[in-house]
Amino acid sequence: MKSKRFTIVIPIMIIVLAIAIWMLNKDFQEIQLGIKLIIAIGAALFSGAISYILFPENEEKKRSR
């Protein structure tokens, strides 16, 4: 079950990381690259944690009832 959950969480984290890096490069060019990466990685981890919590683990069991 957990592998199915991670198949949703990992792509969300990658998409958030890519968009965060793109937005930081576009709008905040004066910030150093290391700080941008820390912010983007934090955003990806935060979105991954939220999506892990919000996506139900046993969705199939609830639907069968």
C-alpha positions in Angstrom: 0.0 0.0 0.0 2.7 2.5 0.9 4.4 2.2 -2.5 1.1 3.3 -4.2 1.1 6.3 -1.9 4.6 7.2 -2.8 3.9 7.0 -6.5 1.7 10.1 -6.0 3.9 11.9 -3.4 7.2 11.7 -5.3 6.0 13.3 -8.6 4.3 16.1 -6.6 7.6 16.8 -4.8 9.5 16.9 -8.1 6.9 19.2 -9.7 7.0 21.6 -6.7 10.8 21.5 -6.7 11.0 22.4 -10.4 8.4 25.2 -10.1 10.0 26.6 -7.0 13.5 26.8 -8.6 11.9 28.3 -11.8 10.0 31.0 -9.8 13.0 31.8 -7.6 15.3 32.2 -10.7 12.7 34.3 -12.5 11.7 36.7 -9.7 14.5 36.7 -7.2 17.8 36.8 -9.1 19.7 38.6 -6.4 19.4 35.6 -4.0 22.4 33.2 -4.0 21.9 29.8 -5.6 22.5 27.9 -2.4 19.7 29.7 -0.6 17.4 29.2 -3.6 18.1 25.4 -3.4 17.4 25.3 0.3 14.1 27.1 -0.2 13.1 24.9 -3.1 14.0 21.7 -1.3 12.1 22.8 1.8 9.1 23.5 -0.4 9.3 20.1 -2.0 9.6 18.3 1.4 6.7 20.3 2.8 4.5 19.5 -0.1 5.5 15.9 0.0 4.6 15.7 3.7 1.3 17.3 3.2 0.4 15.1 0.2 1.5 12.0 2.2 -0.9 12.9 5.0 -3.8 14.0 2.8 -3.8 11.0 0.4 -5.6 8.1 2.1 -3.6 5.0 2.7 -6.4 2.4 2.5 -8.6 4.0 -0.1 -9.5 0.6 -1.7 -10.7 -0.7 1.7 -13.1 2.2 2.2 -14.6 1.9 -1.3 -15.3 -1.8 -0.9 -17.6 -1.2 2.0 
